[in-house]
Amino acid sequence: MRPKELQAGKPAGRRSALRAVVALGVFIAILGAVYLARPDDFILYVKAFHVIAVISWMAGLLYMPRLFIYHSDAEPSSAQSETFKIMEQRLLRIIMNPAMMITWVLGLYLAWDVYQLRGGWLHGKITLVVLLTAVHVLFSRAVRAFAADGPRRSPRYWRMMNELPTLLMIGIVILVIVKPF
């Protein structure tokens, strides 16, 4: 096989998906080992893994609209368009979806166990995370639309949408750090 086929073909996609599943399994095993070995520090590790998951999810949310901007300019079914489709699907399935799930699971665990769902700042944060999840869903639908060579939004639209995750992230960080209410 040629190198391009290795990067863009189904075998490469399966290997990437397998790596993501293995990584998720390793993550769960590490969290379990930490719980057994260092139960007093478990919450600190949960917080650390939560932050790592948030960073990974945000990286995807910030990069995906950039791919859409360039994909919008590519001719449907062209080689360039097909490359963007693969990039978008892998970013979504291998990085963004697992990171979002880990973020939610660990975040809800922290909200329940550490903060006992108290504090207006926590309710505000959860509201903003729900909005961030809605942006994720919007991007997921766009990935499917691009994959089907369906109707496309303009690059200008995606430039504006690129700012939405950033604004939500700023609000979330301020609520977590400052806890204004």
C-alpha positions as a Markdown table, in Angstrom:
| # | Residue | x | y | z |
|---|---|---|---|---|
| 1 | Met | 0.0 | 0.0 | 0.0 |
| 2 | Arg | 1.0 | 3.5 | -0.6 |
| 3 | Pro | 1.5 | 5.8 | 2.4 |
| 4 | Lys | -1.6 | 7.9 | 1.5 |
| 5 | Glu | -3.8 | 4.7 | 1.6 |
| 6 | Leu | -2.4 | 3.9 | 5.0 |
| 7 | Gln | -3.4 | 7.3 | 6.4 |
| 8 | Ala | -6.8 | 7.6 | 4.7 |
| 9 | Gly | -8.0 | 4.0 | 4.4 |
| 10 | Lys | -10.4 | 2.0 | 6.5 |
| 11 | Pro | -7.6 | 0.0 | 8.1 |
| 12 | Ala | -6.0 | 3.2 | 9.4 |
| 13 | Gly | -9.3 | 4.3 | 10.8 |
| 14 | Arg | -9.9 | 1.0 | 12.5 |
| 15 | Arg | -6.4 | 1.1 | 14.1 |
| 16 | Ser | -7.1 | 4.6 | 15.3 |
| 17 | Ala | -10.4 | 3.6 | 16.8 |
| 18 | Leu | -8.8 | 0.6 | 18.4 |
| 19 | Arg | -6.1 | 2.9 | 19.9 |
| 20 | Ala | -8.9 | 5.2 | 21.3 |
| 21 | Val | -10.7 | 2.2 | 22.9 |
| 22 | Val | -7.4 | 0.9 | 24.4 |
| 23 | Ala | -6.5 | 4.4 | 25.7 |
| 24 | Leu | -10.0 | 4.7 | 27.3 |
| 25 | Gly | -9.4 | 1.2 | 28.9 |
| 26 | Val | -6.0 | 2.3 | 30.2 |
| 27 | Phe | -7.5 | 5.5 | 31.6 |
| 28 | Ile | -10.2 | 3.5 | 33.5 |
| 29 | Ala | -7.5 | 1.1 | 34.7 |
| 30 | Ile | -5.3 | 3.9 | 36.0 |
| 31 | Leu | -8.3 | 5.6 | 37.7 |
| 32 | Gly | -9.1 | 2.2 | 39.4 |
| 33 | Ala | -5.5 | 1.7 | 40.4 |
| 34 | Val | -5.3 | 5.2 | 41.9 |
| 35 | Tyr | -8.5 | 4.5 | 43.9 |
| 36 | Leu | -7.1 | 1.3 | 45.3 |
| 37 | Ala | -3.5 | 2.5 | 45.9 |
| 38 | Arg | -4.1 | 6.1 | 47.0 |
| 39 | Pro | -7.7 | 6.5 | 48.2 |
| 40 | Asp | -6.9 | 9.6 | 50.2 |
| 41 | Asp | -5.7 | 11.3 | 47.0 |
| 42 | Phe | -8.3 | 9.9 | 44.7 |
| 43 | Ile | -10.3 | 13.2 | 44.4 |
| 44 | Leu | -7.1 | 15.1 | 43.4 |
| 45 | Tyr | -6.5 | 12.5 | 40.6 |
| 46 | Val | -10.2 | 12.8 | 39.5 |
| 47 | Lys | -9.7 | 16.6 | 39.3 |
| 48 | Ala | -6.5 | 16.2 | 37.3 |
| 49 | Phe | -8.1 | 13.7 | 34.9 |
| 50 | His | -11.1 | 16.0 | 34.6 |
| 51 | Val | -8.9 | 18.9 | 33.6 |
| 52 | Ile | -7.0 | 16.7 | 31.1 |
| 53 | Ala | -10.2 | 15.6 | 29.5 |
| 54 | Val | -11.5 | 19.2 | 29.4 |
| 55 | Ile | -8.3 | 20.3 | 27.6 |
| 56 | Ser | -8.6 | 17.5 | 25.1 |
| 57 | Trp | -12.2 | 18.2 | 24.5 |
| 58 | Met | -11.6 | 22.0 | 24.1 |
| 59 | Ala | -8.7 | 21.3 | 21.7 |
| 60 | Gly | -11.1 | 19.4 | 19.5 |
| 61 | Leu | -13.9 | 22.0 | 19.8 |
| 62 | Leu | -11.4 | 24.8 | 18.8 |
| 63 | Tyr | -9.9 | 22.8 | 15.9 |
| 64 | Met | -13.0 | 21.4 | 14.3 |
| 65 | Pro | -14.4 | 24.7 | 13.0 |
| 66 | Arg | -11.0 | 25.5 | 11.5 |
| 67 | Leu | -11.4 | 22.2 | 9.5 |
| 68 | Phe | -14.9 | 23.2 | 8.5 |
| 69 | Ile | -13.6 | 26.6 | 7.2 |
| 70 | Tyr | -11.2 | 24.9 | 4.9 |
| 71 | His | -13.6 | 22.1 | 4.0 |
| 72 | Ser | -16.2 | 24.6 | 3.0 |
| 73 | Asp | -13.8 | 25.9 | 0.3 |
| 74 | Ala | -13.0 | 22.5 | -1.0 |
| 75 | Glu | -14.9 | 21.1 | -4.0 |
| 76 | Pro | -17.4 | 18.4 | -2.9 |
| 77 | Ser | -16.0 | 14.8 | -3.5 |
| 78 | Ser | -12.5 | 16.2 | -4.4 |
| 79 | Ala | -9.4 | 14.6 | -2.9 |
| 80 | Gln | -9.1 | 17.6 | -0.6 |
| 81 | Ser | -12.7 | 17.2 | 0.6 |
| 82 | Glu | -12.2 | 13.5 | 1.2 |
| 83 | Thr | -9.1 | 14.2 | 3.3 |
| 84 | Phe | -11.1 | 16.8 | 5.4 |
| 85 | Lys | -13.9 | 14.2 | 5.9 |
| 86 | Ile | -11.4 | 11.7 | 7.4 |
| 87 | Met | -9.8 | 14.3 | 9.6 |
| 88 | Glu | -13.1 | 15.6 | 10.9 |
| 89 | Gln | -14.5 | 12.1 | 11.6 |
| 90 | Arg | -11.3 | 11.0 | 13.4 |
| 91 | Leu | -11.1 | 14.2 | 15.5 |
| 92 | Leu | -14.7 | 13.7 | 16.5 |
| 93 | Arg | -14.7 | 10.0 | 17.2 |
| 94 | Ile | -11.2 | 9.5 | 18.6 |
| 95 | Ile | -10.6 | 12.7 | 20.5 |
| 96 | Met | -13.7 | 14.8 | 21.1 |
| 97 | Asn | -16.3 | 12.2 | 21.9 |
| 98 | Pro | -14.2 | 10.2 | 24.5 |
| 99 | Ala | -12.9 | 13.5 | 26.0 |
| 100 | Met | -16.5 | 14.9 | 26.3 |
| 101 | Met | -17.7 | 11.7 | 28.0 |
| 102 | Ile | -14.8 | 11.6 | 30.4 |
| 103 | Thr | -15.3 | 15.3 | 31.1 |
| 104 | Trp | -19.0 | 14.8 | 31.9 |
| 105 | Val | -18.5 | 11.6 | 34.0 |
| 106 | Leu | -15.7 | 13.0 | 36.2 |
| 107 | Gly | -17.3 | 16.5 | 36.3 |
| 108 | Leu | -20.6 | 15.1 | 37.6 |
| 109 | Tyr | -18.7 | 12.9 | 40.1 |
| 110 | Leu | -17.0 | 16.0 | 41.4 |
| 111 | Ala | -20.2 | 18.0 | 41.5 |
| 112 | Trp | -21.9 | 15.3 | 43.5 |
| 113 | Asp | -19.1 | 14.1 | 45.7 |
| 114 | Val | -17.0 | 17.2 | 46.4 |
| 115 | Tyr | -19.4 | 20.1 | 46.0 |
| 116 | Gln | -22.7 | 18.2 | 46.8 |
| 117 | Leu | -24.3 | 20.2 | 44.0 |
| 118 | Arg | -24.1 | 23.4 | 46.1 |
| 119 | Gly | -23.3 | 26.9 | 44.9 |
| 120 | Gly | -24.7 | 29.0 | 42.2 |
| 121 | Trp | -21.4 | 29.0 | 40.4 |
| 122 | Leu | -21.7 | 25.2 | 40.0 |
| 123 | His | -25.2 | 25.5 | 38.5 |
| 124 | Gly | -23.9 | 28.2 | 36.2 |
| 125 | Lys | -20.9 | 26.1 | 35.2 |
| 126 | Ile | -23.1 | 23.1 | 34.4 |
| 127 | Thr | -25.4 | 25.3 | 32.3 |
| 128 | Leu | -22.4 | 26.5 | 30.3 |
| 129 | Val | -21.2 | 22.9 | 29.9 |
| 130 | Val | -24.6 | 21.9 | 28.6 |
| 131 | Leu | -24.3 | 24.7 | 26.0 |
| 132 | Leu | -20.8 | 23.5 | 25.2 |
| 133 | Thr | -22.2 | 20.0 | 24.7 |
| 134 | Ala | -24.8 | 21.6 | 22.3 |
| 135 | Val | -22.0 | 23.1 | 20.3 |
| 136 | His | -20.3 | 19.6 | 20.2 |
| 137 | Val | -23.6 | 18.2 | 18.9 |
| 138 | Leu | -23.8 | 20.9 | 16.3 |
| 139 | Phe | -20.3 | 20.1 | 15.1 |
| 140 | Ser | -21.1 | 16.4 | 15.1 |
| 141 | Arg | -24.0 | 17.1 | 12.8 |
| 142 | Ala | -21.8 | 19.2 | 10.5 |
| 143 | Val | -19.3 | 16.3 | 10.3 |
| 144 | Arg | -22.2 | 14.1 | 9.1 |
| 145 | Ala | -23.4 | 16.7 | 6.6 |
| 146 | Phe | -19.9 | 17.2 | 5.2 |
| 147 | Ala | -19.4 | 13.4 | 5.0 |
| 148 | Ala | -22.6 | 13.2 | 2.9 |
| 149 | Asp | -21.5 | 16.1 | 0.7 |
| 150 | Gly | -24.7 | 17.8 | 1.9 |
| 151 | Pro | -25.4 | 21.5 | 2.1 |
| 152 | Arg | -22.5 | 23.6 | 3.4 |
| 153 | Arg | -22.4 | 26.6 | 5.6 |
| 154 | Ser | -20.1 | 29.4 | 4.5 |
| 155 | Pro | -16.5 | 29.8 | 5.8 |
| 156 | Arg | -17.7 | 33.0 | 7.5 |
| 157 | Tyr | -20.3 | 31.1 | 9.5 |
| 158 | Trp | -17.6 | 28.6 | 10.7 |
| 159 | Arg | -15.3 | 31.5 | 11.6 |
| 160 | Met | -18.0 | 32.9 | 13.9 |
| 161 | Met | -18.8 | 29.5 | 15.3 |
| 162 | Asn | -15.1 | 29.1 | 16.1 |
| 163 | Glu | -15.6 | 31.8 | 18.8 |
| 164 | Leu | -18.5 | 30.1 | 20.6 |
| 165 | Pro | -16.5 | 27.4 | 22.4 |
| 166 | Thr | -13.9 | 30.0 | 23.4 |
| 167 | Leu | -16.6 | 32.3 | 24.9 |
| 168 | Leu | -18.2 | 29.4 | 26.8 |
| 169 | Met | -14.8 | 28.2 | 28.0 |
| 170 | Ile | -14.0 | 31.7 | 29.4 |
| 171 | Gly | -17.3 | 31.7 | 31.3 |
| 172 | Ile | -16.7 | 28.3 | 32.7 |
| 173 | Val | -13.1 | 29.1 | 33.9 |
| 174 | Ile | -14.3 | 32.3 | 35.5 |
| 175 | Leu | -17.1 | 30.5 | 37.4 |
| 176 | Val | -14.7 | 27.7 | 38.6 |
| 177 | Ile | -11.9 | 30.0 | 39.7 |
| 178 | Val | -13.7 | 33.1 | 40.9 |
| 179 | Lys | -16.9 | 31.4 | 42.1 |
| 180 | Pro | -18.8 | 34.7 | 41.9 |
| 181 | Phe | -22.0 | 33.4 | 43.4 |
